[in-house]
Amino acid sequence: MKIAVIGGTGDQGLGLAMRYAKSGEDVVIGSRKAEKAENAVAEIENILGHSMKNLEGLSNPDAAVVADMLILTVPLQAQRPTLDSIKEYVDGKILIDATAPLNSNIGGSPMEFIEVWEGSAAERTVAILKGKDVAVVSAYSNISSSSLMNHEKDIDCDCLVCGDDDEAKLKAMELVNKLPGVKAIDCGGISRSRIVEKITPLLIGLNIKNRTHYAGIRITGLDNK
Ligand SMILES: NC(=O)c1ccc[n+]([C@@H]2O[C@H](COP(=O)([O-])OP(=O)(O)OC[C@H]3O[C@@H](n4cnc5c(N)ncnc54)[C@H](OP(=O)(O)O)[C@@H]3O)[C@@H](O)[C@H]2O)c1
């Protein structure tokens, strides 16, 4: 299985690409510019201290073509143009959306949430990709890029996952569980993203208040029958 991180040159995408490449997955970083994606690969190799045969950099459309599972890591304002650029290549694939609709996307504070017409960023992805044979799952929006980039340490948080296609959601959760320290939590259908995406500005606020970059959440008691 090949994973494409679409918009993978930013903080979140780079962290996910590094973690998955480090754990042996085949990863391709996507960007609007292939050269920028290649530079991101070099940055990861520099951080890890060796070259990676299982990591490459391509344009977003080329990355979407070669991968089986797509992870979207772009800010809200880039969501539609980025999805439009790969739309042609998503049939038969799973797309995991990490987008969180933050007020900073429209010039405000990253500690504040903005409403999107469809209810959540993940549902907006579903609407943009309407008519395509793609299963959209939302995940990763409550994991900080700093925790992902801190690759020598396990990540101390759970990851809340939502999606309407149970089989696709299970596959996405398997991928999430490959992040060391992370437990994927099935939060239900894609509309549950309306709640989950609001946790991101909460965590950003906690980071600012506590002068850290690593705030995360754990859900407890689920096995306590
Ligand atoms: N950073 C975090 O800690 C974190 C945590 C949880 C959730 N998230 C969510 O994950 C997503 C990505 O976050 P991030 O911090 O990695 O974002 P970012 O660094 O701001 O952007 C990621 C990539 O998106 C592309 N991009 C940026 N602006 C664009 C535009 N106007 N049009 C088209 N492409 C554009 C760029 O790739 P190219 O220039 O290479 O095309 C950029 O490297 C966001 O929705 C964010 O809310 C982030």
The ligand as an SDF file (V2000), in Angstrom:
LIG
                    3D

 48 52  0  0  0  0  0  0  0  0999 V2000
   -0.0800   21.9280   12.0940 N   0  0  0  0  0  0  0  0  0  0  0  0
   -0.7280   21.2650   13.0500 C   0  0  0  0  0  0  0  0  0  0  0  0
   -0.2180   21.0530   14.1820 O   0  0  0  0  0  0  0  0  0  0  0  0
   -2.1020   20.7040   12.7750 C   0  0  0  0  0  0  0  0  0  0  0  0
   -2.7300   19.9320   13.7810 C   0  0  0  0  0  0  0  0  0  0  0  0
   -4.0000   19.4260   13.5220 C   0  0  0  0  0  0  0  0  0  0  0  0
   -4.6440   19.6750   12.3240 C   0  0  0  0  0  0  0  0  0  0  0  0
   -3.9890   20.4500   11.3870 N   0  0  0  0  0  0  0  0  0  0  0  0
   -4.6970   20.7020   10.1300 C   0  0  0  0  0  0  0  0  0  0  0  0
   -3.9680   20.0760    9.0900 O   0  0  0  0  0  0  0  0  0  0  0  0
   -4.0250   20.8840    7.9130 C   0  0  0  0  0  0  0  0  0  0  0  0
   -2.6000   21.2030    7.4710 C   0  0  0  0  0  0  0  0  0  0  0  0
   -1.9730   21.9570    8.4900 O   0  0  0  0  0  0  0  0  0  0  0  0
   -0.5140   22.5570    8.2780 P   0  0  0  0  0  0  0  0  0  0  0  0
   -0.1640   23.2750    9.5010 O   0  0  0  0  0  0  0  0  0  0  0  0
    0.3940   21.4710    7.7870 O   0  0  0  0  0  0  0  0  0  0  0  0
   -0.8040   23.5870    7.0770 O   0  0  0  0  0  0  0  0  0  0  0  0
    0.2100   24.5140    6.2580 P   0  0  0  0  0  0  0  0  0  0  0  0
    1.6030   24.2160    6.6860 O   0  0  0  0  0  0  0  0  0  0  0  0
   -0.2670   25.9200    6.3830 O   0  0  0  0  0  0  0  0  0  0  0  0
   -0.0520   24.0800    4.7500 O   0  0  0  0  0  0  0  0  0  0  0  0
    0.1830   22.7640    4.2810 C   0  0  0  0  0  0  0  0  0  0  0  0
    0.4230   22.8020    2.7910 C   0  0  0  0  0  0  0  0  0  0  0  0
   -0.7560   23.1920    2.1040 O   0  0  0  0  0  0  0  0  0  0  0  0
   -0.4030   23.8510    0.8820 C   0  0  0  0  0  0  0  0  0  0  0  0
   -1.0540   25.1650    0.8560 N   0  0  0  0  0  0  0  0  0  0  0  0
   -0.9850   26.1510    1.7700 C   0  0  0  0  0  0  0  0  0  0  0  0
   -1.7440   27.2090    1.3960 N   0  0  0  0  0  0  0  0  0  0  0  0
   -2.2850   26.8870    0.2110 C   0  0  0  0  0  0  0  0  0  0  0  0
   -3.1690   27.5560   -0.6930 C   0  0  0  0  0  0  0  0  0  0  0  0
   -3.6620   28.7680   -0.4120 N   0  0  0  0  0  0  0  0  0  0  0  0
   -3.5450   26.8950   -1.8240 N   0  0  0  0  0  0  0  0  0  0  0  0
   -3.0850   25.6580   -2.0900 C   0  0  0  0  0  0  0  0  0  0  0  0
   -2.2200   24.9700   -1.2700 N   0  0  0  0  0  0  0  0  0  0  0  0
   -1.8490   25.5860   -0.1410 C   0  0  0  0  0  0  0  0  0  0  0  0
    1.1110   24.0650    0.9070 C   0  0  0  0  0  0  0  0  0  0  0  0
    1.6800   23.0470    0.1110 O   0  0  0  0  0  0  0  0  0  0  0  0
    2.4460   23.3500   -1.2830 P   0  0  0  0  0  0  0  0  0  0  0  0
    2.8780   24.7950   -1.2770 O   0  0  0  0  0  0  0  0  0  0  0  0
    3.5920   22.4130   -1.2150 O   0  0  0  0  0  0  0  0  0  0  0  0
    1.4760   23.0270   -2.3440 O   0  0  0  0  0  0  0  0  0  0  0  0
    1.4520   23.8440    2.3670 C   0  0  0  0  0  0  0  0  0  0  0  0
    2.7680   23.3780    2.5640 O   0  0  0  0  0  0  0  0  0  0  0  0
   -4.8400   22.1390    8.2710 C   0  0  0  0  0  0  0  0  0  0  0  0
   -6.1620   22.0090    7.8460 O   0  0  0  0  0  0  0  0  0  0  0  0
   -4.7600   22.1930    9.7850 C   0  0  0  0  0  0  0  0  0  0  0  0
   -5.8570   22.8340   10.3890 O   0  0  0  0  0  0  0  0  0  0  0  0
   -2.7520   20.9640   11.5820 C   0  0  0  0  0  0  0  0  0  0  0  0
  1  2  1  0
  2  3  2  0
  2  4  1  0
  4  5  1  0
  4 48  2  0
  5  6  2  0
  6  7  1  0
  7  8  2  0
  8  9  1  0
  8 48  1  0
  9 10  1  0
  9 46  1  0
 10 11  1  0
 11 12  1  0
 11 44  1  0
 12 13  1  0
 13 14  1  0
 14 15  2  0
 14 16  1  0
 14 17  1  0
 17 18  1  0
 18 19  2  0
 18 20  1  0
 18 21  1  0
 21 22  1  0
 22 23  1  0
 23 24  1  0
 23 42  1  0
 24 25  1  0
 25 26  1  0
 25 36  1  0
 26 27  1  0
 26 35  1  0
 27 28  2  0
 28 29  1  0
 29 30  1  0
 29 35  2  0
 30 31  1  0
 30 32  2  0
 32 33  1  0
 33 34  2  0
 34 35  1  0
 36 37  1  0
 36 42  1  0
 37 38  1  0
 38 39  2  0
 38 40  1  0
 38 41  1  0
 42 43  1  0
 44 45  1  0
 44 46  1  0
 46 47  1  0
M  CHG  2   8   1  16  -1
M  END
$$$$
